[in-house]
């Protein structure tokens, strides 16, 4: 796994950064509405366009390696850290989402 893929999977990676900026943009939009200031409108529009282009989709489903304990992709057949062979996991229910499995 290269450093970019690792960045995308980390809890403090791209998704967290996007969520943080999105939260601040929402606050800016509320403040703009309250003050009737149209100045940040182009910024808000550009942010929404960027989110559409990023199209992050749902967070990846992760699992823990039973040998080293590191998190990796749920569908992986080998651990990205210790290269141990991983047994396939049963399909996960929709309610479990992207939770890391502790098996």
N, C-alpha and C positions, 0 to 999 in steps of 0.2 A: 504494500500500500504506500503510495507516494505521499508527500507532505500535504498536497492539496486535498487528496481524498481524506486524509486524517483530519484536516481542518474542517471539512464538511461534516464529518461525523462527530466531532467534539461537541459537547454541550455548550461550550462558549464559542463555537465556530460561526459560520455564515448565518445559520438560521437565527441564532441568538442576536447577532449584530443587526440583522434585518428587523427582527422583532423590536429591538431597542429603538432603532431609527423610526420605525413605523409608529411606535408609541409617541415619540416626540413630534412626529408629523401630525398625528391626531390632535395632540395638544395645541399645535400651531393652528390647525384648522379651526378648532373651537375658539381660540383667541381671536382669529381673523373674523369669525362670525359675530363674536361679541363686540368687536370694535369696528366692524364694517370696513376693515382694512384689506384692500384687494392686493396689496404688494406681494404676499407669499403665494398667491394663486399659481403662478408659473412653476414655482418650486414644488408645490403639492401635485400639480399635474405631471411634472417630470418624474416625481417619485412613484406615482401610480403606474406610469408607463414602464419604469424600471422594474417594478414588481411584476408586471405582466410579462416582461421579457425574461426575467429570472425564472419564472414558473417553477418554483421550488417544489411544489406538490407536497404531499404528506411527508413527515419525517421518515427516514429509513427505519425499517424494523431491525432491531439489533438483538444480539445474543451474547452471552459470556462464554468464553472458551473454558471447557471443563478442566483443562490442564494448567493454563497460566492465569485465567480469570480476566483477561483483557476483553473489551467489547469489540465486536465486529458485526458485519452484515449477517442477518439471520439466515440467508440462503447460502452462505459460504460453505464450501466443502473442506477448506483448510483455514486455520487461524492465520491472520495476517501478521501476528507477532512471533509465535513459536513454531508455526507451520505444522502443528498437529492436525491430523485428519479429524474432521468433525462429522458426527453422525447427522443425517438429515433429521429435521424436527417436524413433528406433525403440524398441520396447518393451524394457524392461530386464529381465534375468533376476532371479529371486528372490534369488539369492546376492549381487547387487550392492546390494540394499536401498535405503538412503537416501543413499548416497554421492553427493557432488557430482561431476558429470561435468565434465571439464576441456576440453570441445570449444570 
